[in-house]
Every structure is written in structure tokens, then in C-alpha cells.
Amino acid sequence: MGEAWSKVQKRRQAKIKLSELMSKSDQVIVIHYSCESFYDRPDGSSPRITSIAVRNLDSGQTTSFSIHQIAERKEYSATALEQHYNELEKFMLEEFYNFVSRHSSHIWLHWNMRDINYGFPAIAHRFKVLQGTPEDVGESKLVDLSRLLIAIYGVGYIQHPRLPSLVEKNQITHRDFLAGKAEADAFTNKQYVKLHQSTLRKVDVLANIVERAANGSLKTNSTWKDIYGGYPAAVIEIIKENPIISGLVGLIGFVSAVVGIITSFIK
């Protein structure tokens, strides 16, 4: 029962968090980035970052930071990009952290950007390697959509890889969307524009997913038991969430009370 109640509580908190995000969506920034593969790195070096995309959840206004765009502004040829990579990457990250500084009060909605392999710590570390000073993004400002969905729908709500699977199940437009290995291959093949387009598509996809989760239209593989569990506490949660069921339960309770009063007078 303790485990079931904990699950109900986590789900309730996740639903509240989701509601909060949508109520102040103009203060929520969706973020995703692409980088060199962080696997098979025997020298222990950090993976280079190629592009970052940020999208305002309310307006849909999207800003991107990418090495190939900076290379174009500096009038470097495509063939010369690699030899100037550190310079270009540092300039890109400077622009990104300037954006972070200007949006210090915002909430950052992301997908699995949690650690030094892939996430805000990885971006900050990469900037430090390039002799930059990253802006701090406090943990209270970070919301991991992937964990939020697990809390709401259960750990088995969709098969791995979860993000592409959700896109397919919900028939979300996925033009330019690259999965993990395809992104790594694109980097190896110096297809930086392709990586950039994929990053832009993914912030659009994440915004689409969180909006569907909020309005209840997101399709998953979850069963009733996956979501609520099989205990009385879960049943109570369902009643609270469904206004029709809640109303019927209230009506039944009212009628029962009235019948009880009438019966007591008759006796």
C-alpha cells in the first residue's frame, strides 16, 4: 500500500507541475541541443556541441545557436569550419549563455538533460573547457519532461527510445528529426545543418508533447493499472480527477443522506 500511495502522490505532484507550466507558459523555455557522440570516447574528452535550440512554450518563438551559422557570419568556408571549431563553439556558447542571463527567471523544460554526459552540466563543462564562464541555471528552474511523463503515465508508458516512439504513436510531424545514432553519424559526416534542423524540430516536438499531456490528448501504451495502480488510494484519485464521476459520487452520497433522514423520521 505504501508503494501505491507513493505512486499516487508522485503522479499528483507531476500533474500539478504540468498545470503550473501551462499556466505560465510565457515563462517556460523548451530547450534541446545536439552534440558529438558521448559514447566510445577512450580519451575521456567532452563531446563538442554543434547547436542549441530554445523555444518559448507560449509564443512558439524559437532562437537557435549553431556553429555553422557563426562560421557563415565570420565568413569561414564549410571546409574550414573544422579547423576553427573551438573558436566557433566558444562563440556559440557565449551567445547561448547571454540568452540564459537574459532569461534567468524562466523555467527550462528539457528532455533528459540531467548530467555531465548530456545536459546542462555538459554544456557548462564544455564552455569551461573553452575558457568560458557559464551562467548558472538553478535546479529549481529545470523540469525534465521525460521524468514528468513517467510520473504521470507510469514507467512503461511507451517503448524505448521514448521520444521517437511518442512522436510516432501520436503522429507528430517529425520531418528533420534525427534519433541518437543518426545524430552521431551526422556529426561524423560534418552534416551540421542537418543536426541543426533536427535540434529545431525537437524543441517543436517537446512543446507539442507537453501541450498534449496537459490537455489529456497524449497517446501512450499505459493501462489503467500502469497509471493509477490497483489500490483504493488510486480509485480516490480517479474520482477527484474526473468531474463526472466526482459529481455522481457526490449525488449518490447526497441521496443516501436524504434517504437516511427520511427513514429515521418514518421509524
C-alpha positions, 0 to 999 in steps of 0.5 A: 500500500505504501508503494501505491500511495507513493505512486499516487502522490508522485503522479499528483505532484507531476500533474500539478507541475504540468498545470503550473507550466501551462499556466505560465507558459510565457515563462517556460523555455523548451530547450534541446541541443545536439552534440558529438557522440558521448559514447566510445570516447577512450580519451575521456574528452567532452563531446563538442556541441554543434547547436542549441535550440530554445523555444518559448512554450507560449509564443512558439518563438524559437532562437537557435545557436549553431556553429555553422551559422557563426562560421557563415557570419565570420565568413569561414568556408564549410571546409574550414569550419573544422579547423576553427571549431573551438573558436566557433563553439566558444562563440556559440556558447557565449551567445547561448549563455547571454540568452540564459542571463537574459532569461534567468527567471524562466523555467527550462523544460528539457528532455533528459538533460540531467548530467555531465554526459548530456545536459546542462552540466555538459554544456557548462563543462564544455564552455569551461573547457573553452575558457568560458564562464557559464551562467548558472541555471538553478535546479529549481528552474529545470523540469525534465519532461521525460521524468514528468511523463513517467510520473504521470503515465507510469514507467512503461508508458511507451517503448524505448527510445521514448521520444521517437516512439511518442512522436510516432504513436501520436503522429507528430510531424517529425520531418528533420528529426534525427534519433541518437545514432543518426545524430552521431553519424551526422556529426561524423559526416560534418552534416551540421545543418542537418543536426541543426534542423533536427535540434529545431524540430525537437524543441517543436516536438517537446512543446507539442508533447507537453501541450498534449499531456496537459490537455489529456490528448497524449497517446501512450501504451499505459493501462489503467493499472500502469497509471493509477495502480490497483489500490483504493488510494488510486480509485480516490484519485480517479474520482477527484480527477474526473468531474463526472464521476466526482459529481455522481459520487457526490449525488449518490452520497447526497441521496443516501443522506436524504434517504437516511433522514427520511427513514429515521423520521418514518421509524 
